[in-house]
Structure formats: structure tokens, C-alpha cells
Amino acid sequence: SQELVFGAGSCVVIEDVNDPHSQKFMRGHDNDVSAIAMPSGGDLIASGQMGSTRFQGAPSKVIVWDYNSQQPVWDFAGLSHRVVCLAFSADGNFLAGSGANQMLLIWDMKTGEPVYSRRTEQLCSMLCWGSSREPVNRRPAYTICTSGRYIAAGGVDACLYIFDLQTCELLSRHAGHLQSN
């Protein structure tokens, strides 16, 4: 059967698309789920939430779930006000997350430890793992790969940022396109 994973309030739901009455619920967040990601292998689910109203600083918890047992594997902190986006590396060994507090974090899925943390210049609204290639026709090109050395992050400032995860440096910033009339 095919299953769909989505957030409904503070729950993560796994639903059989052929039988909408067949649902599994994962409870662990104390506010609405704001982001979900799964690695290509499909054995984990990462979910992030809106900032908690129960704690000072509005922490936004990220929970990594085992897909088959629907039990939590990891519970990550460091983001606040809202988890904006989550993305697993191509090999599933790392999870990147960004928050409304302009933090970009990467956690190791084997140890549960944060391996990268950086405050970004703007709110990071998307994440994509990959490596950079040499510019073609003076335009930078990026492709998804399994190396995990680089990560691209897009912000609300319509720019694309490329970070080197080995040196923790911002490699480049590319201005985006603004909507024209």
C-alpha cells in the first residue's frame, strides 16, 4: 500500500492513501507540526513544530521517528519560534533543519549530536543537500549528490546561500529573481 505522511495539529499522521480510515498517529509535539522530512530510504520521519507556548523562548522541537514502530528515535533542540524546514542528506546520515530564529543546524543520525550550527543572515526557507560544480556560462549550477560536503539554503531575501560543511564557511551568495510585472 502507499502511505502519505503529514502533520495534523501537533500529530504526525501516516495514512494509507487507499484507505483513509487506516491512520497511525505519532504524538510528541506540544504545538502544531510545521515541517516534515523523510530520507530516501524511508525508515525515518523527522518532524518539527511551531514554537512551544509552554516554555520561555518558544523552543521548536525536532523529533526523529522510526517509521515502522512510530516511536521517537531522537529529540533535537536548538531551533525556536518555528521549524521552517527539514532535509535529510542523500545517504540519510544527517538531518539539516532551519528555524525562525535564523539558526541552521545539522544533526548526525547515528549519534544524535549536532555537527553544524550557524546563525544565517536571513530566515532560511528551504534546504537542499548537494555539491557545487564549476559555473557554466557564468551562471552557478548546483546539483544534488551524496557527498554531503555542501548545503544550499534559500532565504526570504530571494538569495541562495552555499555553505561548506567541512569548513563551516559561507562559500557564496547568489541574488534571486524578483517578481516582475
Disulfide bonds with the S-S distance in Angstrom:
none
